[in-house]
C-alpha cells in the first residue's frame, strides 16, 4: 500500500521515550515546598490562567528542583 498523499508526508510516528529514572527526583526533604505553595496559590488566584507572575514562580520552582 502506498503512503503517497497521506497526512504528515508518510512519516511513521515514533513513540517518545521517558527520561531516565531518577533524572528529576522527588522533593522528599521539602526543600522547594514554599516555592511550590506560592506557585499553587498563584494559579488558584488567577483561576488557571497562565500569568507572568505564575510563570516566574514556576521557573523558580523548577530551578530550585534542578539545583537540589
C-alpha positions in Angstrom: 0.0 0.0 0.0 1.3 3.4 -0.9 1.6 6.3 1.6 1.6 8.9 -1.1 -0.7 11.7 -0.2 -1.1 10.6 3.4 -1.2 13.2 6.1 2.3 14.1 7.5 4.1 13.1 4.3 4.0 9.4 5.1 6.4 9.5 8.1 5.9 6.9 10.7 5.2 8.4 14.2 7.7 7.5 16.8 6.9 6.8 20.4 8.7 9.3 22.8 10.9 7.7 25.5 10.6 8.8 29.1 13.6 10.3 30.9 15.9 8.0 32.8 14.7 7.0 36.2 15.9 9.4 38.9 16.8 12.2 36.5 14.3 14.5 38.2 14.0 13.2 41.8 11.0 13.9 44.1 11.4 16.6 46.7 11.4 14.2 49.7 13.0 16.8 52.0 10.7 19.6 51.1 13.5 22.0 50.2 11.3 23.6 47.5 8.0 23.3 49.2 7.4 27.0 49.9 8.0 28.0 46.3 5.6 25.2 45.2 2.9 26.5 47.7 3.4 30.1 46.3 3.0 28.8 42.7 -0.1 26.8 43.5 -1.7 29.8 45.3 -0.9 32.0 42.3 -2.5 29.5 39.9 -5.6 29.4 42.2 -5.7 33.2 42.4 -5.7 33.7 38.6 -8.0 30.7 38.1 -5.6 28.7 36.0 -4.7 31.5 33.5 -1.0 31.5 32.5 0.0 34.8 34.1 3.6 36.2 34.0 3.7 36.2 37.8 2.9 32.4 38.0 5.3 31.6 35.2 8.1 33.3 37.1 7.2 31.2 40.2 7.1 28.0 38.1 10.6 28.9 36.8 11.9 29.4 40.3 10.4 26.2 41.5 12.0 24.2 38.6 15.3 26.0 39.2 15.1 25.0 42.9 14.4 21.4 42.0 17.2 21.2 39.5 19.7 22.7 41.9 18.9 20.2 44.7 
